[in-house]
């Protein structure tokens, strides 16, 4: 998983966003719980948000 924010770094300059994106997420996954009741909230999600772009992520009440 890689997450890069504008002007920031994940700690490795080689991982900075090379395309000028303000936010880049790559291969992000999140699972709550285990076994048959596990909830896969995110499953290998990738997202690029350009500088100046406005993005709103919306989910059900209580989802996060």
C-alpha positions in Angstrom: 0.0 0.0 0.0 1.2 3.5 -0.9 -0.3 6.7 0.2 1.2 10.0 -0.9 -0.1 13.5 0.1 0.7 16.8 -1.6 4.1 18.0 -0.5 4.6 15.0 1.7 6.2 11.6 1.4 5.8 8.1 2.8 9.3 8.5 4.0 11.0 7.5 0.8 11.6 10.2 -1.8 11.3 7.6 -4.6 7.7 7.1 -3.6 6.6 10.7 -4.1 3.9 11.2 -6.6 5.7 11.7 -10.0 2.6 12.8 -11.9 1.8 15.8 -9.7 -1.2 14.2 -8.0 -2.3 15.8 -4.7 -3.3 12.4 -3.3 -2.4 8.9 -4.6 -3.6 5.7 -3.0 -2.5 2.4 -4.4 -3.7 -1.1 -3.4 -5.4 0.0 -0.2 -7.4 -2.7 1.7 -9.2 -2.7 5.0 -10.9 -5.7 6.7 -12.8 -5.5 10.0 -13.2 -8.8 11.9 -12.2 -12.3 10.9 -13.6 -15.4 9.4 -17.1 -15.6 7.9 -18.2 -12.3 9.5 -15.3 -10.3 8.2 -16.3 -7.1 6.5 -14.1 -6.0 3.5 -14.5 -2.3 3.7 -11.9 -1.6 1.0 -10.4 -4.2 -1.3 -7.4 -3.2 -3.4 -8.6 0.4 -4.0 -6.5 2.8 -6.0 -7.2 6.5 -6.4 -5.5 9.6 -7.8 -6.7 13.1 -7.0 -5.2 15.9 -9.1 -4.2 19.2 -7.7 -7.2 21.5 -7.5 -9.7 18.6 -7.9 -12.5 18.3 -5.3 -13.4 14.8 -4.2 -16.0 13.7 -1.6 -16.1 10.1 -0.4 -19.5 9.2 1.1 -20.7 6.1 2.9 -23.5 4.9 5.0 -24.0 6.3 8.5 -21.5 4.7 10.8 -19.3 3.2 8.1 -16.2 4.9 9.1 
